[in-house]
Amino acid sequence: MGQQQLLLIILGVIIVGIAIAVGISQFGAHSTQANKDGVTASLVNVAANSYQYKIRPTTMGGGGGSYVGYSIPSKMAKDDNGTFALGTVASNSCGITGTSSINTAWVATCTADDTGKTSVTYVGW
């Protein structure tokens, strides 16, 4: 082979290597965002469940207007995206913490207020 052909082959290998590296990087970024979205969705589901508990009468196993006494159902405490635990629970608000299954330093906290409205904050993402 000639010198020019060898240089073209080397250049082609370098370009393919760069393309693979960029693809892996993009996939990793998408995976992180997908995990964050999954943790957020699960947190909002748990918060909705806690609000259902709050508005359910005590005679039907609910809180009778208070979040106090709520516990996360075992089927909702963990999924593919992370694990979820109760934070601060008061009569008029309920805090739920979600920890990512990919990186335990990634934590999201969801707070449900007296009307069931939720707000989510993130640490580490």
Secondary structure, DSSP 8 states (H G I E B T S, - for coil): --HHHHHHHHHHHHHHHHHHHHHHHHHHHHHHHHHHHHHHHHHHHHHHHHHHHHHS-GGGTS-SS--TT----GGGSB-SSEEEEEEEE-SS-EEEEEEESS-TT-EEEEEE-TTS-EEEEEE--
